[in-house]
Amino acid sequence: MLSPATALALLAGSSAPGTGALAAAVFIASATTVVPQLLVPLVAARAPAARRARHVAAVIAGLFTGIVAARVLGGLVWEAFGWRVVFIGAAVLTAVLGLATALVLPDEGLRHTGPLFAGLVSLPGVVRRSPDLWRACLRQAGMFGAWSALWTLIALLLTGESYGLTTATAGLFGLFGLAASAVAPLAGGLVDRFGAAKVVRSAFALAAVSVPLFWLGGHVMWALFVAAIVIHAALVASQIANQTLALTTTSTPATANTAYVVAGFAGGAIASALAGSAFSHWGWSGVCAVAGVWLVLGWVATSIRR
């Protein structure tokens, strides 16, 4: 039911007469685009314990490949045919992938799981009772926030006075992030072998290196190339490690995954909003500062054991 709802919302957005109708359509599409996050706990529950992170990594690799590839393809289509065609294409792809997923996944039938919102009601208690889950949520909020701040505003840098690229050319920049998705299988193996904590520490170290590279990229293009690969590698590794930890740290993995996803996207949304304001006041340096602060907050806030 979710994929058809998303497809219909995207079609409605393609024909929106104004920004109000477009915002409503995007809101509905965003609220129903949760199928990838449902697949992750499904795969984790069925994977062998010794290889769970590798299986989670395969799903997350597909997720991030789709995110980055969609930005590249969307930029090219927008430049050639306009933004409405982007929405129509997204609706068609969503419908096709939703049908394919329904055909491939096993039919488990309906199961009684208690009241509809029982998981949401119990969510604060689950996070409070699990320091590992709480730590995974905050760390991924910091990592995803830093990535969102940089990756959302980089389009303004590339199409602005510094580089003056077209929308389509700026969209091709996402191919550097696509290359970093190859890190997912490696990260999954490292989590299974050495544990999530070591992988997360390494990911934060990579992200910390990428921030000054992004700042330098405000003046020289090669630094942006390197920074894009590094930040995506850090994000993918952190996502695999933190989400594997979130799914295995409690007896209610679905509720834990909900907390984890909400925390990550909340961190990304808030950081993007702050980065937009920083860009208007201080330019690209302000965006890099927001990303750096977000990384520090995500790590320091979880460095003290509760």
Summary of the structure (lengths in Angstrom):
residues: 306
radius of gyration: 19.5
end to end distance: 40.5
largest distance: 57.6
contacts: 1042
relative contact order: 0.15
helix: 85%
strand: 0%
